[in-house]
C-alpha cells in the first residue's frame, strides 16, 4: 500500500462522513435560525427553547434518512472489504 492509496481511502472516508453529517447539520442550522428569529420577534429569551425543536428535528431526520445513511455506510464498508486484497498487494 502506497501513500496515494492511503490518501484516496482517507478522502473517500471523509466524503462519506460529510455526506452523512451534512443533512442533519443543515436541518439543525435551519431550525436554529427559525427559532432565533421567533425569539427575536417575540422577545422570548429562553435558553432551552432552541434545543427542543432541534432535538425533534434531528430525531425525525434520523428516522427518515436512517435507511439511506445505513446503505451508504454498508456500501462504503463493502467496498473497503472487497478492495482490501488489492490494496495489500
MODELLER restraints for C-alpha pairs under 7 A, 6 or more apart:
rsr = mdl.restraints
at = mdl.atoms
rsr.add(forms.Gaussian(group=physical.xy_distance, feature=features.Distance(at['CA:1:A'], at['CA:87:A']), mean=5.66, stdev=0.5))
rsr.add(forms.Gaussian(group=physical.xy_distance, feature=features.Distance(at['CA:1:A'], at['CA:88:A']), mean=5.57, stdev=0.5))
rsr.add(forms.Gaussian(group=physical.xy_distance, feature=features.Distance(at['CA:1:A'], at['CA:89:A']), mean=6.84, stdev=0.5))
rsr.add(forms.Gaussian(group=physical.xy_distance, feature=features.Distance(at['CA:20:A'], at['CA:69:A']), mean=6.14, stdev=0.5))
rsr.add(forms.Gaussian(group=physical.xy_distance, feature=features.Distance(at['CA:24:A'], at['CA:58:A']), mean=6.30, stdev=0.5))
rsr.add(forms.Gaussian(group=physical.xy_distance, feature=features.Distance(at['CA:24:A'], at['CA:61:A']), mean=6.84, stdev=0.5))
rsr.add(forms.Gaussian(group=physical.xy_distance, feature=features.Distance(at['CA:28:A'], at['CA:54:A']), mean=5.66, stdev=0.5))
rsr.add(forms.Gaussian(group=physical.xy_distance, feature=features.Distance(at['CA:28:A'], at['CA:58:A']), mean=6.97, stdev=0.5))
rsr.add(forms.Gaussian(group=physical.xy_distance, feature=features.Distance(at['CA:31:A'], at['CA:53:A']), mean=6.95, stdev=0.5))
rsr.add(forms.Gaussian(group=physical.xy_distance, feature=features.Distance(at['CA:31:A'], at['CA:54:A']), mean=6.18, stdev=0.5))
rsr.add(forms.Gaussian(group=physical.xy_distance, feature=features.Distance(at['CA:32:A'], at['CA:50:A']), mean=6.38, stdev=0.5))
rsr.add(forms.Gaussian(group=physical.xy_distance, feature=features.Distance(at['CA:35:A'], at['CA:50:A']), mean=6.16, stdev=0.5))
rsr.add(forms.Gaussian(group=physical.xy_distance, feature=features.Distance(at['CA:39:A'], at['CA:45:A']), mean=6.37, stdev=0.5))
